[in-house]
Amino acid sequence: MTPDPAFAALGIALGLGLLVGLQRERVAVHFAGVRTFPLIAVMGAVCAMLADRFGGWILGAGLAGVITTSVLGNVFGPRRAEEETGVTTEMAMLVVFLVGALAWTGPTSVAVVVGGGVAVLLHAKAALHGFVRRLGEKDTRAIFQFALLSLVILPVLPDRAFGPEPIDVLNPRQIWLMVVLVVGISLGGYAAYKALGARAGAALSGLLGGLISSTATTVSYARRSAEAPTLAATAAMVVMLASTVVYGRVLVEVAVVARPLLGQIAPPLLALGGVSALLSALMWLVARRQPSELPEQANPTELKSALAFGAMFAVVLVAVAAGRHFFGRGGLFVVAALSGMTDMDAITLSTANMIAEDRLDASTGWRVILVAAMANLVFKGAAVAALGSPALRRAIAVAFGFILIAATGVLVLWPG
């Protein structure tokens, strides 16, 4: 027998209400806890059912009832002396009522996600408050600058291509969207660094450094190794980990820009990333007992940096299109080698963009990205040779040399 959808909706509402109520009961809220919140959620579901028959005013009346109850409970209900004042519980009551209604009207998955998210958000109070207290002026500025880049600048840019054929590839909105993507990835790493950086071990330092900037991390640890030669093993492991994260970052960017072709582009890059990860693991076994702290990182959302990347991306975009048209595949690889030395994002995104627009086949595209990755390794290896200790230079020369040999083999032998 097929279960009645009404009972399923009521069960979902009851469960989500219990989840939120349990959290509120744990923090000893004076007027709404493990019984009240399930009742509110079920009330929302019942009101939604009745609204189907008698009109939407019933939902409005139910919501007004919840608001009235919360006000009266605050004014006349008993309150513990140690309990903090605020409107968190009251807002949670309103949301739980609407979640209950959504459990009936659908989509049910949204009701489950919202209800579960509310419970997690309420439970994370201490962690969130602690994180906010740790934010400095620079960190707060980073958040608002990212909002400026993504929510203010991006929507007003024209969404059409400029430039003469065959290099009519300068679409301001697409270019800035790539800026937002790259800055967003870096900001995620920067946020993790601010939350964990001071306590991070060497392995986490390498992972975060790769998210923020593998080149900057390589330079920082090369200098560290010169100042403290005993940290060479740790520095080598961090540099390798940061360089390994680059492959994951590249795949995320390709997935965003050319998702349908990710299956063709990802395997050779994953193979090379696997070699890099294996070398990183071996270095971790050597360096795991040495403490490390990620050096101070720059704010990745500075408008000047975003504009610089946008300009670089536009230049690489035009260079890739022009190289492909006037010089064929050879021109693409030259552009990849030159641009990949200092930055992988621009050449990755421009190549993925051309693949998505059918200006370039996927087989050539992943080879272009791989050549850029090889050039990036050469550049970082040169930085280590110039700035690092002798022990670090030897370790990185062996590791990077092995990866470059493997990359050459992939380029030559990989089918397609």
N, C-alpha and C positions, 0 to 999 in steps of 0.2 A: 504494500500500500504506500502511495506517495505521501510523504509528510506534508502537513498543512504549512504553507509558507509563513502564515501568521505566527505559528509556534516557533519556527526557526528564527524569525525576526525578534520575537520576544526573548528567546534564549540568548541571542547575540547581544541584545540590549542589556539583559540582566548580567551577562558575563562581563561586559565592558564596564558597567556601573559598579560591579563588585571590585574590579581591578582598581578603578580610581578611588572607590570608597575605602579599600584596604590601605592605599597609600595615605589618604587623609586621616584615617583612624590612627595610623602609625605615628603621625605628627601631632596627635591629640587636638584636632580642630574641635571647637566647642559646640558646634551645632550641626555638623554634617559629617557623617563617617561611613562605615561599612554597610549600614542599612539604608541611609538616606540616599546615597548616590545610585544604588540599584533601583530604588523606587523612582527616582527622577528619570533614569534611562528608560525604564518600562513605561512610565507616564508619557515620555516622548513618543515611543513606539505606538502606544494606544491612541494618542492624539492624532498621529499620522494616519492610523487606520480609520478613525472616525472622520478625519478630514476628507477621505476619499468619498464618504457617503454624504456628509452634511456641509462640507465646504472648508476652505482653508482657515476660516476665522477660528476654528477650534484649536489649531496649532498656535495661533496668536494668543488665544486665551490661556492655553497651557503655559506658554512662555511667560505671559504676564503673571501667572500664578507662581511660577518658580521665582521670578524677580521679587514678588511681594513676600514670599516665604523667606528668601534670603535677607531682605531688609528687616523683617520682623525678628528673625533669628538673631541678627546682629544687634538690634536695638534692645530687645527684651530678653534674649537668651543669656544664660550664665557664661562668663568668660574667665578663664584662668588668668591669674596675675602674670604668669610668665609667658603667656601667648602673645605673639607679635600681631600688631594690627596690619591690615591689608585687605585687598579684594581678590586675592588669588582663588580662594575657595569659592567665592561667589561667581567668579567668571567660569570656574571649572563646572559649577552647577549648570550654568547656561549651556556650555558646550556639551555636557553629557546629555542634557535634554535633547539637543539638536542631533547628537549622535544616535540616540534612541530612535528619533524620527527617521533618520537616514537609514537605520537598519531595516526599516520597512519600505521606504520609498526607493532605496538604492541610490547608487551602487553600494552593495554590502561591503565590498572590499575597502571602499573609502571610509565607511563607518568604522571598520576594524582598525584601519591605519590611524585614523584620527583619534579614536578612543585609546588605543595603545600608546600613541604619541603623547597624549595628554598625561597619562599615567607616568610615562618615562620623564617627561618634562617636569612634572611636580616632584618626582623623586630625586631629580638631579639638581635640586635647589642649592645644596651646599657646594657642589662642584662648579656650577655656573657662577655663583657669587664669588667663589674663590678665583675662578678664571678672570672675571671682570676686575677684581681687585688687583690682580697681577698685571693687568694691561696698563702700559704707560701711555704717554701722550703720542708717541710715535706709532704704537700699535693701534690706538683708536683712530688715528689719522689714516692708517692703512685700510681699515675697514670702510671708512667713509670715502676714501679715494677710490676704492674698488666699486662702491655704489655709484660714484660719479662716472667712472668708466663704463659700467654696464647698464645703469638705469637712466642716466641723463644723456650721455654723449651718443651711445649706440643707437637709440631709437630715432634720433633726428638726422642721422646720416642718410644720404640718398642710396637706394638699393638698385643701382644700375652700373654697368661697366663703362669706363672711360678709356680713351686711347685709340690709336689707329690700329686696324688689323695688320698683322696677326697678333699684336700684343695688346689687344683690348681686354685686359685682365684686371684693370684697376677698379674694382667695385668698393667704394668707401665703406659700406656697411659690412661686407664680407671681410675686408681687411681688419676693420676694428673688432669684428666678432672674433677673429683669430687672436687679436691682442687680448681681449677679455678672457679667452680660453687659456692662453699661456699665463697671463697674470693670475688667473684663478687657480691654476695648478700650483704656481709658485706660492701664492698666498696660503693655500692649504698646507704646504710644507712649512711655511713661516709660522702659521698658527700652531702647528704641532711642535715646532721648535720652541715657541714661547711657552707652551704648556709643559714640555718635557725636556727642553734643551739642557737646562742646568743639571738634570738628573740622568740625562741620556748616557748610555754606554757608547762605546766606539761604534758598534754595529748600527745602532739607531742614528748616530751622528752621520754615518755614511748614507743611510737611507734618506734622512731628511735633507742632507746636503745635495743629493741627487734630485730631489723634488724642487729645491729652491734654485740651485745652480751648481751643476757638477764641475764646471770650469772654475768658479770661485772657490769651491770646496777644495779642489785640487791645489790651487795656488796657496790657499790658507794653510793646508797641512804640509805642503812642501816647505813653506817658511818655518812652520813649527818644527819639522824634522831637522832643519838646519840649526835651529836654536837649541833643540834637545835631541841629539842623535839617538838616545835610547828609545825614543818614541817612533823610530822608523817603521817597525813592524805594524804598529797601530795606524800610522799615517798611510802605509801601503794598503792596508785593509780598507780604510775609509775611502781612499781614492778609488779602489776597485769597486766597492759597493756603490759609490756615487755614480761611477761610470756604468754600472749594471742597471741602475734605476733608469738611466737614459732610455734603454730599450722599452721599458714599460711605459715611460712617458710618450715615446714616439708612437707606440701602439694605441694609446688613449687618443692621441691627436688624430691618427688615421681613422680610428673608429668614429670619431665625431664628424670628420669631414667626408670620408669615403667609406662608410660602414658596409655597403653591399659587397665591397671588394676586399674587406678585411681578411677573409679566408684565403685569398691568394697572396696577400702581402705579408701576413703575419708569420707563416711557418719559417721562412729563412731568417727573419729577424729574431724569432723565438729561439731558433737553433743557436745563433750567435750569442743571444742573451743567456742561454743555458751554459755555454762555455764560460762566459764572463762570471756567471753566478757560481760555477764550480770553482773557479780560481778564487773568487771572493771567500767561499767557504773554507778553502785551504788556508788562506791568509788569516781568517778568523780563528782557526785552530791555533795558529801561532801567536796571535795578538790578543786573545780573549781575556787574559789576566791583566792587561794594562788599562788603567782608567783613561777616559777621554771625555772631553766636553766640546761640543760644537762651537766654533768661534762665532762671535757676534755677526749676525746676518743683516744685510741691508733690507729696507722696506721694499718689497717687490712691486708695490702699487704706485710708486712715485710717478706723477704725470710725465715728467721728463723721460723716465725710463720707458714708459708706455709709448710715448711718441717716438722715441728712438727705435723701439722694436717695430712699431707700425711702419716707420720709414724703411727700416731694413727689410721687413717682410714685403713691402711694395717693390723695393728694388730687386729682391730675389725673385719675386713673382714675374716681373718684366724680364729679368735676365734668363729665367728658365724658359719662358715663352719664346723669347728671341733666340736663345741658344738652340731650342728645339727646332725652330723654323729655319734659321739660317745655317746652322752647323750640324743638325741632326743629333743623334745620340751622343756623339763626342762632345758637343757643346754643352749638353746637359750635365755630363760628368765633370767637366771643368768647373762649371758653376757650382755644382754640389761640393767639389773638393775645396773651393775657395770659401764658400759661405759656411760650410760645415766646420771649419776650423774653430771659430769662436762661438757658434750658436747652431744648435741642431733644429730648433723650433721653426725658424723661418723656412729653411729648405724642406723640412718635413711637411709643413702645412701647405706650402706652395705646390709641392709635388702631388700631395694628396688631393689638392683642389683641382689640379689639371687632370688627374685620374678620374675624379668624380664628374668632370665636365667632358670626358671622352677626348681630351686633347692628348692623352698619354696612356699607353697600355700599362696594366698593372705589373707585368713582368719587368718592363724598363723602370717603372716607378720604384719598386722596392730596391732595385740595384742602385738607383740614384741615391736613395736614402742611405743605403749601406755604404756607398762611397763617402757620403758626408760623415757618417759615423766613424769611418776609418780616418778621415782627415781630422775629425775632432780628437780622436785618440792620439794622433801624431802631435797635434797642438798641445794637448795636456802633457804628453810625454816630454815635449820640449820645455814646458814650464817646469816640470819636475827636474829635468836635467839642469836647468838654469838656477833653480831656487832651492832644491832639496839637498838632503844629506847624501853622502855616497851610498849608504845602505839602501835608502829609499830609491835612489836612481837605479841601482842594480835590480831591486825587486820589481819596480815598475817596468824597466826595460824588458825583463823576462816575461812578465804577465802581458803587457801590451803587445810585445812581439809575438807571443803565442796567439793572441786574439787576432792580430793583423794577418797572420798566416791562415788562421781558420776562416777569416772573412774573405781572403783571396780565394780559398778553396770553395767557399759557398758561392762567390761570384762566378767562378769558372764552371763548377760542377753541378750546381743546383739546376734541376730541369726547369724549363719555361723561361 
